[in-house]
């Protein structure tokens, strides 16, 4: 075989190895029950949980514990997943804007269970869109 063929085979083998190694790190979307089961079975991969912040009857967010004057790197909050299970989530890297955090429609936490709590390494927020279409009702004038 020529050297160029051996080089090409080597490049292909390296590309396949990279693809396989990154596919193993891909996280999955689960609810809190599935996340707990994964942690109990020894799975330490990061996982995604989608939910909503807990709100009172007036739609005000409750259960958020963030005191930047005490510890700017600690945030805990209550998240309700798609199965209506409530869980405390702890994050040691809070989002830059807590106002946006509390206005978000949905929250995706990326992390894993540790000692009975879900510890998030990342928080993704789906905020209400200012680009949503508004319908305008027009009445006919005769």
TORDORO-547793 format. One record per residue: residue in three letters; residue number from 1; x, y, z of N, C-alpha, C, O in turn. Coordinates in Angstrom, 3 decimals. Layout:
# TORDORO-547793
r, k, npx, npy, npz, capx, capy, capz, cpx, cpy, cpz, opx, opy, opz
ala, NUM, X, Y, Z, X, Y, Z, X, Y, Z, X, Y, Z
...
END
This chain:
# TORDORO-547793
r, k, npx, npy, npz, capx, capy, capz, cpx, cpy, cpz, opx, opy, opz
unk, 1, 0.838, -1.185, 0.000, 0.000, 0.000, 0.000, 0.877, 1.240, 0.000, 1.985, 1.251, 0.537
unk, 2, 0.355, 2.258, -0.606, 1.080, 3.509, -0.640, 0.924, 4.227, 0.685, -0.006, 3.969, 1.449
unk, 3, 1.853, 5.133, 0.941, 1.818, 5.892, 2.185, 0.556, 6.743, 2.284, 0.016, 6.922, 3.376
unk, 4, 0.088, 7.262, 1.170, -1.109, 8.100, 1.182, -2.337, 7.299, 1.587, -3.219, 7.825, 2.265
unk, 5, -2.408, 6.032, 1.181, -3.525, 5.171, 1.554, -3.494, 4.884, 3.057, -4.528, 4.922, 3.725
unk, 6, -2.310, 4.599, 3.576, -2.181, 4.351, 5.014, -2.547, 5.599, 5.816, -3.184, 5.505, 6.865
unk, 7, -2.145, 6.753, 5.324, -2.484, 8.008, 5.990, -4.000, 8.217, 5.986, -4.573, 8.607, 7.003
unk, 8, -4.640, 7.964, 4.869, -6.097, 8.106, 4.761, -6.839, 7.171, 5.699, -7.814, 7.569, 6.337
unk, 9, -6.381, 5.934, 5.785, -6.999, 4.968, 6.699, -6.821, 5.428, 8.148, -7.734, 5.285, 8.961
unk, 10, -5.670, 5.968, 8.465, -5.422, 6.473, 9.825, -6.337, 7.630, 10.179, -6.863, 7.690, 11.291
unk, 11, -6.534, 8.563, 9.231, -7.425, 9.707, 9.465, -8.860, 9.227, 9.681, -9.551, 9.720, 10.572
unk, 12, -9.302, 8.280, 8.882, -10.652, 7.737, 9.033, -10.808, 7.052, 10.386, -11.835, 7.214, 11.045
unk, 13, -9.811, 6.294, 10.804, -9.874, 5.596, 12.097, -9.946, 6.598, 13.254, -10.686, 6.386, 14.215
unk, 14, -9.190, 7.669, 13.161, -9.218, 8.692, 14.213, -10.581, 9.381, 14.249, -11.113, 9.642, 15.328
unk, 15, -11.148, 9.675, 13.083, -12.467, 10.313, 13.023, -13.534, 9.414, 13.638, -14.397, 9.898, 14.370
unk, 16, -13.489, 8.128, 13.357, -14.449, 7.186, 13.934, -14.288, 7.124, 15.450, -15.284, 7.083, 16.173
unk, 17, -13.060, 7.118, 15.939, -12.817, 7.082, 17.384, -13.366, 8.328, 18.070, -13.925, 8.236, 19.163
unk, 18, -13.213, 9.483, 17.446, -13.728, 10.733, 18.024, -15.252, 10.707, 18.062, -15.844, 11.096, 19.068
unk, 19, -15.886, 10.264, 17.010, -17.348, 10.203, 16.957, -17.883, 9.254, 18.026, -18.858, 9.580, 18.703
unk, 20, -17.274, 8.107, 18.186, -17.722, 7.139, 19.188, -17.533, 7.684, 20.597, -18.403, 7.499, 21.448
unk, 21, -16.411, 8.352, 20.860, -16.171, 8.865, 22.213, -17.114, 10.007, 22.572, -17.528, 10.114, 23.726
unk, 22, -17.465, 10.864, 21.611, -18.394, 11.952, 21.917, -19.826, 11.456, 22.015, -20.617, 12.043, 22.753
unk, 23, -20.189, 10.408, 21.309, -21.543, 9.862, 21.409, -21.783, 9.287, 22.793, -22.918, 9.316, 23.269
unk, 24, -20.776, 8.775, 23.446, -20.914, 8.228, 24.787, -21.158, 9.301, 25.831, -21.700, 9.005, 26.896
unk, 25, -20.768, 10.552, 25.551, -20.948, 11.648, 26.491, -22.283, 12.362, 26.320, -22.608, 13.253, 27.105
unk, 26, -23.051, 11.991, 25.322, -24.320, 12.674, 25.064, -25.266, 12.442, 26.231, -25.446, 11.313, 26.689
unk, 27, -25.862, 13.516, 26.700, -26.783, 13.382, 27.820, -28.178, 13.109, 27.301, -28.453, 13.241, 26.108
unk, 28, -29.060, 12.723, 28.217, -30.408, 12.359, 27.829, -31.427, 13.173, 28.617, -31.137, 13.656, 29.711
unk, 29, -32.635, 13.322, 28.044, -33.719, 14.046, 28.694, -34.555, 13.048, 29.485, -35.039, 12.059, 28.933
unk, 30, -34.726, 13.310, 30.787, -35.481, 12.423, 31.660, -36.294, 13.262, 32.645, -36.150, 14.483, 32.700
unk, 31, -37.149, 12.594, 33.421, -37.826, 13.270, 34.519, -37.057, 12.959, 35.808, -36.062, 12.235, 35.773
unk, 32, -37.510, 13.500, 36.944, -36.760, 13.321, 38.185, -36.715, 11.859, 38.639, -35.699, 11.405, 39.165
unk, 33, -37.798, 11.133, 38.440, -37.812, 9.724, 38.838, -36.765, 8.930, 38.050, -36.020, 8.135, 38.623
unk, 34, -36.717, 9.150, 36.748, -35.729, 8.458, 35.920, -34.315, 8.890, 36.293, -33.394, 8.073, 36.280
unk, 35, -34.136, 10.159, 36.622, -32.817, 10.655, 37.021, -32.352, 9.985, 38.303, -31.186, 9.609, 38.422
unk, 36, -33.265, 9.832, 39.271, -32.922, 9.142, 40.523, -32.542, 7.697, 40.261, -31.561, 7.195, 40.810
unk, 37, -33.331, 7.019, 39.409, -33.049, 5.621, 39.085, -31.692, 5.466, 38.410, -30.955, 4.520, 38.692
unk, 38, -31.366, 6.397, 37.521, -30.061, 6.347, 36.862, -28.936, 6.516, 37.877, -27.922, 5.821, 37.811
unk, 39, -29.120, 7.445, 38.820, -28.090, 7.680, 39.832, -27.926, 6.468, 40.740, -26.806, 6.106, 41.099
unk, 40, -29.043, 5.838, 41.113, -28.990, 4.659, 41.979, -28.342, 3.472, 41.285, -27.743, 2.617, 41.937
unk, 41, -28.461, 3.420, 39.970, -27.841, 2.313, 39.226, -26.376, 2.577, 38.907, -25.723, 1.756, 38.263
unk, 42, -25.850, 3.727, 39.358, -24.430, 4.016, 39.178, -24.097, 4.859, 37.973, -22.921, 5.103, 37.703
unk, 43, -25.099, 5.315, 37.236, -24.852, 6.154, 36.063, -24.474, 7.558, 36.532, -25.245, 8.202, 37.242
unk, 44, -23.307, 8.029, 36.144, -22.854, 9.357, 36.563, -22.811, 10.356, 35.409, -22.215, 11.425, 35.537
unk, 45, -23.437, 10.014, 34.287, -23.491, 10.936, 33.151, -24.426, 12.094, 33.464, -25.361, 11.962, 34.254
unk, 46, -24.158, 13.228, 32.832, -25.047, 14.372, 32.981, -26.346, 14.090, 32.244, -26.358, 13.472, 31.180
unk, 47, -27.439, 14.559, 32.836, -28.744, 14.363, 32.231, -29.493, 15.692, 32.222, -29.161, 16.610, 32.971
unk, 48, -30.502, 15.780, 31.369, -31.344, 16.974, 31.245, -32.702, 16.667, 31.873, -33.291, 15.616, 31.617
unk, 49, -33.190, 17.588, 32.691, -34.554, 17.503, 33.212, -35.253, 18.816, 32.849, -34.737, 19.904, 33.107
unk, 50, -36.427, 18.690, 32.251, -37.206, 19.858, 31.843, -38.334, 20.053, 32.853, -38.988, 19.092, 33.260
unk, 51, -38.552, 21.290, 33.248, -39.637, 21.549, 34.182, -39.982, 23.018, 34.246, -39.497, 23.836, 33.463
unk, 52, -40.837, 23.327, 35.209, -41.261, 24.703, 35.448, -40.955, 25.049, 36.892, -40.991, 24.184, 37.767
unk, 53, -40.650, 26.322, 37.141, -40.442, 26.780, 38.495, -41.755, 26.723, 39.260, -42.821, 26.958, 38.692
unk, 54, -41.677, 26.408, 40.561, -42.884, 26.339, 41.373, -43.445, 27.741, 41.556, -42.713, 28.694, 41.827
unk, 55, -44.780, 27.846, 41.398, -45.448, 29.148, 41.509, -46.622, 29.044, 42.465, -47.211, 27.978, 42.645
unk, 56, -46.948, 30.177, 43.075, -48.115, 30.219, 43.951, -49.374, 30.474, 43.120, -49.323, 30.465, 41.890
unk, 57, -50.493, 30.699, 43.792, -51.769, 30.892, 43.092, -51.778, 32.143, 42.228, -52.541, 32.218, 41.264
unk, 58, -50.944, 33.129, 42.554, -50.876, 34.370, 41.779, -49.805, 34.320, 40.694, -49.458, 35.344, 40.105
unk, 59, -49.290, 33.131, 40.436, -48.247, 32.902, 39.421, -46.919, 33.571, 39.760, -46.136, 33.887, 38.863
unk, 60, -46.661, 33.791, 41.056, -45.364, 34.295, 41.504, -44.464, 33.103, 41.822, -44.903, 32.139, 42.448
unk, 61, -43.225, 33.172, 41.397, -42.280, 32.083, 41.635, -41.985, 31.995, 43.124, -41.715, 33.004, 43.776
unk, 62, -42.038, 30.773, 43.656, -41.713, 30.541, 45.063, -40.666, 29.442, 45.161, -40.461, 28.681, 44.215
unk, 63, -40.015, 29.365, 46.295, -39.051, 28.297, 46.534, -37.657, 28.585, 46.016, -36.836, 27.671, 45.941
unk, 64, -37.360, 29.832, 45.652, -36.033, 30.188, 45.157, -35.209, 30.719, 46.326, -35.639, 31.628, 47.037
unk, 65, -34.033, 30.151, 46.517, -33.127, 30.593, 47.577, -31.837, 31.074, 46.915, -30.982, 30.274, 46.536
unk, 66, -31.715, 32.386, 46.782, -30.509, 32.985, 46.207, -30.197, 34.242, 46.992, -30.959, 35.208, 46.957
unk, 67, -29.085, 34.234, 47.697, -28.643, 35.376, 48.502, -27.216, 35.729, 48.097, -26.265, 35.247, 48.710
unk, 68, -27.054, 36.568, 47.068, -25.714, 36.870, 46.559, -24.813, 37.543, 47.586, -23.592, 37.412, 47.498
unk, 69, -25.373, 38.255, 48.550, -24.550, 38.892, 49.566, -23.947, 37.854, 50.525, -22.916, 38.118, 51.144
unk, 70, -24.576, 36.681, 50.654, -24.061, 35.610, 51.514, -23.144, 34.687, 50.698, -21.996, 34.449, 51.074
unk, 71, -23.669, 34.170, 49.573, -22.898, 33.286, 48.699, -23.424, 33.455, 47.274, -24.487, 32.939, 46.931
unk, 72, -22.680, 34.171, 46.461, -23.109, 34.456, 45.086, -23.056, 33.217, 44.191, -23.569, 33.241, 43.072
unk, 73, -22.450, 32.151, 44.668, -22.312, 30.931, 43.872, -23.249, 29.824, 44.326, -23.000, 28.655, 44.031
unk, 74, -24.311, 30.158, 45.031, -25.265, 29.144, 45.490, -26.685, 29.582, 45.145, -27.119, 30.681, 45.488
unk, 75, -27.391, 28.696, 44.461, -28.779, 28.903, 44.107, -29.510, 27.590, 44.312, -29.051, 26.544, 43.853
unk, 76, -30.635, 27.633, 44.993, -31.499, 26.463, 45.061, -32.918, 26.917, 44.725, -33.317, 28.041, 45.028
unk, 77, -33.659, 26.026, 44.098, -35.024, 26.347, 43.698, -35.809, 25.065, 43.537, -35.242, 23.978, 43.423
unk, 78, -37.125, 25.208, 43.528, -38.013, 24.072, 43.339, -38.431, 24.007, 41.878, -38.892, 24.992, 41.301
unk, 79, -38.261, 22.828, 41.293, -38.614, 22.617, 39.893, -39.635, 21.498, 39.821, -39.499, 20.482, 40.503
unk, 80, -40.642, 21.678, 39.008, -41.681, 20.666, 38.818, -41.513, 20.109, 37.413, -41.632, 20.840, 36.430
unk, 81, -41.232, 18.792, 37.319, -40.992, 18.181, 36.011, -42.305, 17.898, 35.290, -43.379, 18.242, 35.784
unk, 82, -42.213, 17.269, 34.119, -43.392, 17.008, 33.295, -44.349, 15.999, 33.924, -45.500, 15.900, 33.501
unk, 83, -43.890, 15.245, 34.933, -44.756, 14.305, 35.659, -45.303, 14.918, 36.941, -45.832, 14.203, 37.792
unk, 84, -45.182, 16.234, 37.088, -45.637, 16.987, 38.267, -44.908, 16.585, 39.539, -45.457, 16.731, 40.631
unk, 85, -43.698, 16.088, 39.425, -42.891, 15.790, 40.602, -42.053, 17.019, 40.944, -41.367, 17.577, 40.088
unk, 86, -42.121, 17.424, 42.190, -41.382, 18.590, 42.672, -40.054, 18.139, 43.257, -39.997, 17.167, 44.010
unk, 87, -38.983, 18.850, 42.908, -37.651, 18.493, 43.388, -36.843, 19.758, 43.626, -36.919, 20.712, 42.852
unk, 88, -36.068, 19.756, 44.702, -35.144, 20.860, 44.928, -33.936, 20.674, 44.017, -33.372, 19.583, 43.925
unk, 89, -33.553, 21.743, 43.354, -32.388, 21.738, 42.474, -31.378, 22.721, 43.049, -31.732, 23.835, 43.436
unk, 90, -30.125, 22.301, 43.100, -29.047, 23.148, 43.600, -28.100, 23.430, 42.443, -27.765, 22.537, 41.665
unk, 91, -27.673, 24.693, 42.340, -26.733, 25.075, 41.297, -25.652, 25.955, 41.909, -25.953, 26.904, 42.633
unk, 92, -24.408, 25.643, 41.622, -23.285, 26.417, 42.153, -22.746, 27.424, 41.139, -21.707, 28.043, 41.362
unk, 93, -23.459, 27.582, 40.025, -23.140, 28.595, 39.019, -24.454, 29.221, 38.561, -24.941, 28.920, 37.471
unk, 94, -25.029, 30.095, 39.395, -26.342, 30.677, 39.057, -26.303, 31.465, 37.754, -25.248, 31.945, 37.338
unk, 95, -27.479, 31.595, 37.105, -27.535, 32.405, 35.886, -27.208, 33.865, 36.187, -27.386, 34.328, 37.314
unk, 96, -26.737, 34.575, 35.192, -26.341, 35.972, 35.378, -27.530, 36.852, 35.758, -27.387, 37.771, 36.563
unk, 97, -28.679, 36.581, 35.194, -29.851, 37.409, 35.467, -30.923, 36.593, 36.176, -31.560, 35.733, 35.569
unk, 98, -31.117, 36.863, 37.453, -32.154, 36.163, 38.198, -33.546, 36.638, 37.775, -34.517, 35.897, 37.921
unk, 99, -33.656, 37.857, 37.255, -34.952, 38.345, 36.773, -35.416, 37.497, 35.595, -36.573, 37.080, 35.547
unk, 100, -34.517, 37.240, 34.641, -34.857, 36.388, 33.504, -35.166, 34.973, 33.969, -36.060, 34.318, 33.432
unk, 101, -34.429, 34.503, 34.965, -34.637, 33.161, 35.488, -36.057, 33.010, 36.022, -36.735, 32.028, 35.719
unk, 102, -36.503, 33.969, 36.806, -37.833, 33.877, 37.408, -38.956, 34.122, 36.402, -40.097, 33.741, 36.664
unk, 103, -38.668, 34.742, 35.266, -39.680, 34.972, 34.231, -39.784, 33.798, 33.258, -40.712, 33.754, 32.450
unk, 104, -38.863, 32.858, 33.319, -38.806, 31.800, 32.313, -40.029, 30.900, 32.366, -40.559, 30.600, 33.435
unk, 105, -40.468, 30.473, 31.174, -41.612, 29.568, 31.060, -41.201, 28.148, 31.422, -41.882, 27.476, 32.196
unk, 106, -40.106, 27.704, 30.870, -39.578, 26.356, 31.118, -38.114, 26.491, 31.490, -37.431, 27.427, 31.076
unk, 107, -37.646, 25.532, 32.281, -36.251, 25.509, 32.696, -35.707, 24.113, 32.415, -36.350, 23.113, 32.737
unk, 108, -34.534, 24.048, 31.822, -33.844, 22.783, 31.622, -32.620, 22.812, 32.524, -31.771, 23.698, 32.417
unk, 109, -32.541, 21.821, 33.421, -31.377, 21.711, 34.288, -30.547, 20.538, 33.792, -31.076, 19.469, 33.491
unk, 110, -29.243, 20.754, 33.712, -28.318, 19.724, 33.249, -27.409, 19.387, 34.421, -26.716, 20.257, 34.948
unk, 111, -27.415, 18.131, 34.823, -26.598, 17.728, 35.961, -26.871, 16.295, 36.345, -27.153, 15.451, 35.494
unk, 112, -26.783, 16.019, 37.666, -26.989, 14.662, 38.159, -27.414, 14.699, 39.619, -27.245, 15.711, 40.299
unk, 113, -27.965, 13.593, 40.094, -28.331, 13.473, 41.504, -27.081, 13.239, 42.339, -26.211, 12.442, 41.988
unk, 114, -27.020, 13.956, 43.448, -25.941, 13.763, 44.409, -26.525, 13.922, 45.803, -27.041, 14.987, 46.141
unk, 115, -26.452, 12.890, 46.601, -26.919, 12.912, 47.995, -28.370, 13.381, 48.109, -28.687, 14.217, 48.954
unk, 116, -29.233, 12.855, 47.277, -30.659, 13.138, 47.364, -31.121, 14.429, 46.731, -32.320, 14.707, 46.725
unk, 117, -30.215, 15.225, 46.199, -30.588, 16.471, 45.535, -30.102, 16.426, 44.097, -29.112, 15.768, 43.776
unk, 118, -30.816, 17.135, 43.244, -30.361, 17.267, 41.873, -29.417, 18.462, 41.820, -29.818, 19.589, 42.110
unk, 119, -28.174, 18.217, 41.451, -27.166, 19.278, 41.368, -26.968, 19.609, 39.898, -26.521, 18.778, 39.108
unk, 120, -27.313, 20.851, 39.547, -27.239, 21.293, 38.152, -25.913, 21.996, 37.896, -25.500, 22.871, 38.656
unk, 121, -25.262, 21.602, 36.824, -24.049, 22.308, 36.408, -24.382, 23.403, 35.406, -23.600, 24.334, 35.211
unk, 122, -25.559, 23.289, 34.762, -26.009, 24.300, 33.806, -27.521, 24.472, 33.929, -28.244, 23.529, 34.251
unk, 123, -27.977, 25.680, 33.670, -29.405, 25.972, 33.640, -29.710, 26.683, 32.330, -29.112, 27.710, 32.007
unk, 124, -30.654, 26.118, 31.581, -31.102, 26.733, 30.331, -32.527, 27.208, 30.541, -33.336, 26.497, 31.138
unk, 125, -32.842, 28.395, 30.060, -34.159, 28.976, 30.287, -34.876, 29.241, 28.974, -34.275, 29.703, 28.004
unk, 126, -36.159, 28.943, 28.956, -37.006, 29.313, 27.825, -37.880, 30.447, 28.312, -38.831, 30.240, 29.066
unk, 127, -37.553, 31.630, 27.881, -38.275, 32.817, 28.325, -39.429, 33.121, 27.384, -39.413, 32.712, 26.223
unk, 128, -40.436, 33.841, 27.882, -41.539, 34.231, 26.998, -40.989, 35.033, 25.818, -40.168, 35.932, 25.997
unk, 129, -41.433, 34.709, 24.655, -40.903, 35.348, 23.458, -41.588, 36.675, 23.193, -42.813, 36.786, 23.246
unk, 130, -40.782, 37.667, 22.909, -41.369, 38.953, 22.525, -41.764, 38.945, 21.055, -42.331, 39.911, 20.545
unk, 131, -41.451, 37.826, 20.374, -41.767, 37.740, 18.962, -43.028, 36.926, 18.698, -43.350, 36.651, 17.542
unk, 132, -43.756, 36.530, 19.762, -44.975, 35.773, 19.550, -45.986, 36.631, 18.809, -46.067, 37.844, 19.001
unk, 133, -46.740, 35.974, 17.971, -47.723, 36.707, 17.185, -48.883, 37.139, 18.065, -49.397, 36.357, 18.865
unk, 134, -49.281, 38.368, 17.911, -50.470, 38.883, 18.580, -51.561, 39.003, 17.533, -51.327, 39.524, 16.443
unk, 135, -52.741, 38.528, 17.857, -53.830, 38.643, 16.900, -54.583, 39.936, 17.157, -54.851, 40.312, 18.299
unk, 136, -54.909, 40.589, 16.083, -55.643, 41.841, 16.173, -57.010, 41.591, 15.567, -57.128, 41.108, 14.441
unk, 137, -58.037, 41.924, 16.325, -59.395, 41.722, 15.867, -59.859, 42.994, 15.163, -59.842, 44.085, 15.734
unk, 138, -60.267, 42.829, 13.934, -60.716, 43.985, 13.141, -62.198, 43.792, 12.856, -62.630, 42.733, 12.402
unk, 139, -62.954, 44.824, 13.129, -64.393, 44.751, 12.827, -64.654, 45.534, 11.544, -64.012, 46.546, 11.264
unk, 140, -65.613, 45.034, 10.781, -65.953, 45.691, 9.519, -66.846, 46.897, 9.778, -67.718, 46.874, 10.646
unk, 141, -66.607, 47.938, 9.011, -67.431, 49.145, 9.097, -68.228, 49.238, 7.803, -67.655, 49.167, 6.715
unk, 142, -69.536, 49.394, 7.910, -70.379, 49.503, 6.715, -70.578, 50.918, 6.316, -71.263, 51.191, 5.330
END
